[in-house]
Amino acid sequence: MRTIIKLIVFVVIIVVSGLIALPFVVDPNDYKQEISTQVEKATGRTLTLDGDIELSVFPWIALELGPLSLSNAKGFTADTFAQVQSAEIRIKLMPLLNKQLEMDTIILDGLMLNLEKNKVGKTNWDDLTSETNTKDSDKASKQTEKPDAGTPALAAISIAGVQLTNANILWSDASAAQKISLKNFNLTTDPLVPGEPTALDMTFDIESAAPQASAHIALKTNVMVDLENQQYALTGLSFTTQVQGSDLPFSTADISLAGDINADLIKQLVSIEDLSLAAKANKDKQTIDAQLTAQMSSNLATQQSVIKSLDLTAEIVDPALPTGKANIKLNADVNADLQNQTVKLSDLVLQVLDLMVKGDVNISKLLSDNPAVAGEINVDAFNLRQLAKQLAIELPPMADDTTLELVQLSTQFEGSSNSINAKSLNVTLDQSKLSGSIAVKDFAKPAINFKLALDEIDVDRYLPPVEEGEKSSSPVAPPAAAAAASASQLPLETLRQLNAKGVIDIGKLKVSGTRSENIHIELSAANGEIKLHPMSANLYQGQYQGNVRLDARGKTLKLAIDENLKGVHAGPLLLDLTGEDKISGEANAAAKLTGNGSTVEQIKQSLSGNGSFSFTNGALKGINIAESIRKAKAVFKGGKVAESDEPVQTDFSTLSGSFKATNGVIDNQDLLAMSPLLRITGAGLIDLANDAMNYGVDVSIVGTSKGQGGKELADLKGLTIPVKLKGSLSDPKISVDLASMLKDQAKEELKAKVTEKLEDKLGGDLGGLVGGLLGTDKQETASETEVQPDNETATTEQETAPEPAKSPEKQLEDAVKDKLKDKLKGFF
């Protein structure tokens, strides 16, 4: 046994001595040419060994190479494919006897690698990985392979580190006109032990020609690689880069990333803990400064990822912003399932300027052309006026500059890239609350469906301010007509494209000063046909019902309205609408009208149809017919016009009529008004397009002392007085026909007095008979004769003219006339 041991020791000494002596006996530089020849045979490339080859065996098996290069493939730009200034690999000899691989630091300096692709898409390393070389390699491998003799694997592998310095990698793609350079690449590590962490420090510069950009990148971390268990980790990761370029969306950007990354490829799990990302970018005078933190885990097998506590903050600095900057904050938990193409955002909080949005969002069909989205969002109360100012959005002028200071929204929703459906919608706008649902399909050609309820709103607060004295005094436009007028102002093409259907209910509404309640409107619009039907509202203690139809399919807009008012108090309505209650009373009205045109004015000029109206227990303001008659009477008698403190209005118990409209002209032929004092009948025209009216009415004085000025006009009992109303609808002028009134009054007085005198002189029967013979025409003749300007001339002519023979009856009549003339002289 002792002899055997001595023999083994002797053999070992001989082997070790031989290995130590080998480098001194054999010079590897003598084999440079042979090495180059073998490389060229294998690759077709030329290997140039410019430096010395140093080889040592004990205590390290070491190989040191000086400058060397490998030529490029034919047809490519660069002269060399790869160059190395120096390389060094050392392996401890003795641990190999125990099947342990211990390597010293691997050193590679001055690597220059040229990677190219030509215009046809071929790379300069295709020949190194070609099928022929692969087959030759496989053949050589098979020739050297021996049946598995149960050779055990290495018990352990350790590398003292890697030191890569001054490396440069150039990539040129002629097919895409792209060039990228990776320069000054430096990599150092601590000892590499499987399953144990080691420090890694890497820096390099990267440049691109198109787009023009460059960056410096630095990476520090502790790396753990466990090949046996397929576990990998980057702990204490610190990644930083500075990017700049003229072709980038920003001029410069600083980006940093930190965290701990763990991967278990057997379990297909990846996690990132304490992820922290910071980025700051500049462009001219604009700056974006953002930070993101999160916890992330992924299952590669199921393609599921979870991001917890996602927190993103960003500050945007831009002189164009009113305040010079804007802040954005985002918080959420994210669950992504790429296999099922779903993403869930829960506990979402998004804050942009003063806008705070909270909710949950679910996205499905994520990778399809039309992803679907659903969820619930709540927008906290915010000041829209202030937000618009921050966003440099100019709001239109409004009558009330305190509007839009309170806006709040909540809704459940679902939609896609081409549709949205807001359900359980609740919106607060100042003092108004809107609820319901609204859906829009096909954003390119929107189809809108809605069902909305608004508790109350004062629209006038949101309209442009009205200067003092500008309040309209035009006639009242019924709701349907007003709606039609507003709609007709839209371009015809817009009306043709309108596709909407829905219902809106409003509890209380104020617009143009008018107030209404319980408004109900149903809208249907498609293919250029628009219907507002039915429409209803409670209006000033009365009711309104109606509908409006618009047809935009032709060259002009066609309008049709059908509406009814019942029990509406006209005075308060007009007072709120125009500031003047020009007519009061309880109104009932109906109208069916049609029109067409491209503008509102054209529609007014074409309005045609019919309708009716009636008022009870009211008054016409601004027109006092009784007072006008009293003044006319005073002027007729030559008396003084007495001042009156009565209101300038004509009272009536009923006022009614019907009308026919033709091309914007309203024709009313049966106007009737009655009051305790007056009875008024008349007819006239109203020209809507020109805002003008022309009415003629006959006013009859009722024989009663009751009513407006009844006592003063009692002596005009039975008279019919023509009155004309002309001028604008807002300010009509009234005139009384004095000549006709004088004629009628003279007739009546003359008739009464003649009858009375005849009865006195001739006796009741004869007087009445003569009065009957004379009649109204005879009395008028006597009256006209009486007011001849030159009575003497008439008398002279009568004296000189020959007198014809007279019958007894005629003589009696002339005698009576003479008597009457004498008596009548005293009447005036």
Secondary structure by P-SEA (a helix, b strand, c coil): caaaaaaaaaaaaaaaaaaaacccccccccaaaaaaaaaaaaccbbbbbcbbbbbbccccbbbbbcbbbbbccccccccccccccbbbbbbbcccccccbbbbcbbbbcbbbbbbbccccccccccccccaaaaaaaaaaaaaacccccccccccbbbbcbbbbcbbbbbbbbccccbbbbbcbbbbbbccccccbbbbbbbbbbbbbccccccbbbbbbbbbbbcccccccccccbbbbbccccccccccbbbbbbbbbbbbcccccbbbbccbbbbbbbbcccbbbbbbbbbbbbbcccccbbbbccbbbbbbbbbccccccbbbbbbbbbbbbccccbbbbbccbbbbcccbbbbbbbbbccccccbbbbbbbbbbccccaaaaaaaacccccccccccccccccccccccccccccccccbbbbcccbbbbbbcccccccbbbbbbbbbbccccccccccccccccccccccccaaaaaaaaaaaccaaaaaaccccbbbbbcccccccccccbbbbbbbbcccccccccbbbbcccccccbbbbbbccccbbbbbbbbcccccaaaaaaaaaccccccccccccccccccccccaaaaaaaccccccccccccccccccaaaaaaaaaaaaacccccccccccbbbbccccccccccccbbbbcbbbbbcccbbbbbcccccccccbbbbbbbbbbcccccccccccccccccbbbbbbbbccccbbbbbcaaaaaaaaaaaaaaaaaaaaaaaaaccaaaaaaaaaaacaaaaaaaaaaaacccaaaaaaaaaacccccccaaaaaaaaaaaaaaaaacccc
